[in-house]
Amino acid sequence: MEYLTAFVVGGLICAAVQILLDRTKLMPGRVMVLLVCTGSVLGFLGIYEPFQKFAGSGASVPLLGFGNVLWQGVKEAVDKYGFIGAFMGGFTASAVGISAALIFGYIASFVFEPRMKK
């Protein structure tokens, strides 16, 4: 049942984003920033954690989850280091995910033939 819930919630998030991209004039980069900021705000308001417990990976994997991870990192770093934690918390919390994306992208470039779009 957890897999089904994660699939449905993640699919609904992706469908909502696709509708937003299709029906508005927002560029994809701005929509991605909007998702990260929305995840951060929902984390700040305390809404994202119960949502993530319900949806599992369906909520933690999309960009909303990345925004929440940034918020959690900043919150913990500010509690531990004070004001300077606001600048370092997001980096330390998201470093593993960003590093994994870069490493797997690099490996994929060896497996497949990368080329520029025309």
C-alpha positions in Angstrom: 0.0 0.0 0.0 2.9 2.3 0.7 4.1 2.0 -2.9 0.7 2.8 -4.3 0.3 5.9 -2.0 3.8 7.1 -3.1 3.0 6.5 -6.7 -0.3 8.3 -6.6 0.9 11.3 -4.6 4.1 11.6 -6.7 2.0 11.3 -9.9 -0.4 14.0 -8.7 2.5 16.4 -7.9 4.0 15.7 -11.4 0.6 16.1 -13.1 0.0 19.4 -11.3 3.4 20.7 -12.4 2.7 19.6 -16.0 -0.6 21.4 -16.0 1.1 24.5 -14.6 3.8 24.3 -17.4 1.1 23.7 -20.1 -1.4 26.3 -19.0 0.8 29.2 -18.0 3.7 31.1 -19.6 6.0 30.2 -16.8 9.4 28.9 -17.9 10.4 25.5 -16.5 13.2 27.0 -14.4 10.8 29.2 -12.6 8.4 26.4 -12.0 11.3 24.4 -10.4 12.2 27.3 -8.2 8.5 27.7 -7.3 8.5 24.0 -6.2 11.6 24.2 -4.1 10.3 27.4 -2.4 6.9 25.8 -1.8 8.5 22.8 -0.2 10.5 25.2 2.1 7.5 27.2 3.0 5.4 24.1 3.7 8.2 22.8 5.9 8.4 26.1 7.8 4.6 25.9 8.4 4.9 22.4 9.7 2.6 21.0 7.0 5.2 19.1 4.9 6.3 16.5 7.6 2.8 15.0 8.1 2.3 15.0 4.3 5.7 13.3 3.8 4.8 10.6 6.4 1.6 9.9 4.6 3.0 9.9 1.1 6.5 8.5 1.7 8.8 8.8 -1.4 6.0 10.3 -3.4 6.5 13.5 -1.4 10.2 13.3 -0.5 11.6 12.7 -4.0 10.1 15.6 -6.1 11.5 19.1 -5.8 9.0 19.9 -3.0 11.0 17.4 -0.9 14.3 19.1 -1.9 12.9 22.4 -0.6 11.9 20.8 2.6 15.3 19.2 3.0 16.9 22.7 2.6 14.5 24.1 5.2 15.3 21.3 7.7 19.0 21.8 7.2 18.8 25.6 7.7 16.6 25.1 10.8 19.0 22.7 12.4 22.1 24.7 11.5 20.6 27.9 12.9 19.7 26.1 16.2 23.3 24.8 16.4 25.4 27.7 15.0 23.2 30.7 15.2 22.9 33.2 12.4 25.8 31.8 10.3 23.8 28.5 10.2 21.3 30.2 7.8 24.1 30.2 5.2 25.5 26.7 5.7 22.5 24.6 6.7 21.1 24.1 3.2 24.4 23.1 1.8 25.2 20.5 4.4 21.6 19.0 4.3 21.5 18.6 0.6 25.1 17.8 -0.2 24.6 14.1 -0.5 21.7 14.3 -2.9 23.4 16.9 -5.1 26.6 14.9 -5.1 24.8 11.7 -6.0 23.0 13.5 -8.9 26.3 14.8 -10.2 28.1 11.4 -9.9 25.2 9.4 -11.5 24.9 11.9 -14.3 28.6 11.7 -15.0 28.4 7.9 -15.0 25.4 8.0 -17.4 27.4 10.2 -19.8 29.8 7.3 -20.1 27.1 4.7 -20.6 25.1 6.7 -23.2 26.2 8.9 -26.0 25.6 12.5 -24.8 25.0 15.2 -27.5 23.7 18.7 -27.6 20.1 19.2 -28.8 19.7 20.8 -32.2 
